[in-house]
Amino acid sequence: ADVTVVYTVADVAAGSTEQMTFSVTSQSNGTITASATHDVTVIRPDITITKQAYRSDQTTVIGASDRVAPGEAIWYRIVVANAGTADAATVEVTDAIPAQLTYVSSTGDGGSPAWTIVESSGTVTATLPDPLAPGASRSFWISVTVN
């Protein structure tokens, strides 16, 4: 007989293994018991998000000790990477714009599929419509002005 086994994996790191033991007992012509083990390896995405501020040229990094002037336009680049062993089925990033900044616009990295980026009440939400594969990264930009 075929038996479907549903196994819930605890919140463990990708690559972790657990050993499952299967036991079968037949009682038709006497009692026969057999067992076998199987190692289950956890596969899962491992998402990292980095955020870096740039001057309006989108190439000059704004460091922690750099100053920005009121009225200056700056960009934030947000990079989402999957270092795991499975696709990240849903990628959604939410970024609250600090009160010291005013949202201007946002743009995706030009990759396919394109990001869907929406700003509402000072919060930017970027959604990637397709899974993010293991080893892949995508980014998007948010333009703001300094108050």
N, C-alpha and C positions, 0 to 999 in steps of 0.2 A: 504494500500500500504506500502511496505517496502521502507525505505529511508536510504541510507548510509550517515553517518555523518563523515566528516574528520575534526579532531580537532588538531590544532597545539599548543603544550604546550610551554610556555615561559621557559626561562632558570631559573628554580626555584628549590629549594631544594627537594630532595626525601621526600615523605610524605606530601608535600603541597597539599591542596585541592582547587578546584575551582568549583563553582556551574554553571551548564549549564541549561538554560531554553529552553524547546522545546515548540513551539506553533503550533497548527494545526487549519486550517480553512477549513470548508467544505461549499460549496455553492450550492449543488445539490437541496435540499429541504429546502430552507431557509438558513440563515447563522448560522453555529454552530462553535464556537471557543472553543478550549480546550488547556490547557497548563500543563506542568509538569516540575519538576526540577530533576536534577540528579547531585550528587556530583562526581567529577572526582578526583581520588587520583593519584598523580604523582609517578610512579615507575621508578627508574633509577639507574645505577651503581654509586658508589661514590669511585673513585679510589685514593689511596694514594701510593706514592713511597718513599721508604727510601733507603739511601745509606750509608754504613758504611765501613770504611777501617780496614783491619786486617793484622797482620803479616803473614808470609808465612805458619804458622801452621793453618791458617783459624779459630783460636779460640781466639787469643789474639787481642783485639780491640786496634786500634791506636787512641789515644785521641788527642784533639786539641793541647795540649802542648807537646805531644810526638815527638821525632825526628826520621827521617828516613835517612839512609845514601845512598849516591850515589852507585848504583849497587845493592841495596837491592831489593828483590822481595816482593811485597805486593799484597794483594787481595782486591777487592771491592765486597761487597755483596749488590745486589740490590733486594729489596723486593717490590712486587706489591701486594696490598691488595684491595679487593672490600668490602667496608662497606655499600654498597647501598642495594637496594631492588630488583634489576634486574641484569641479567647477563651483564657483559661487553663483548659485542659481539666481539670486536677486541682489543687485547692488544698488543701494540708495544711500546717499550722503546728505545729511542735514547740517547746515552751518549757519549759526546765528551771527549776524553782523553786529559788532559792538556799537554802542550808542555814539561813540566818537567818530564813526564812519557813516557815510551815506552810500547806499547801493546805487550803482550806475548801470551795470550790465553784466552778463556772463556769457561764456562761450565754451563749447566743447573742444576737444583736442583734434577734431577733424577725422577721427577714426570712424569705422563703421562697425556696428550701428552707432548712430549719433546719440549723444546724451540728450535727455529731456531735462531742461533746467527751468525751474520756476522760482520766482521770488515773491514772498508774501509777508507783509508786516515785518520786514527786516530779517527774514530767515530764507536762505537759499536751500532748495531741495533739488538734488541732481539724481536722476535715475538712469541706469543703463538697462535698455530693454532686453538684452541677451545676456546669457551667463558669462562670467569672467573666468577664463580657463586657467588652469594651474600654470604658473610662471608668467602670466600676462599682467600688464598694468595699463591703466588708462588715466587720463587727467582731464581737468577742466579749469577754467579761469573765472575769477570773479573780479570785476572792476569796481572800485569804490573811490570816494573822495574823502579827504580828512576834514572833519568839521573844525 
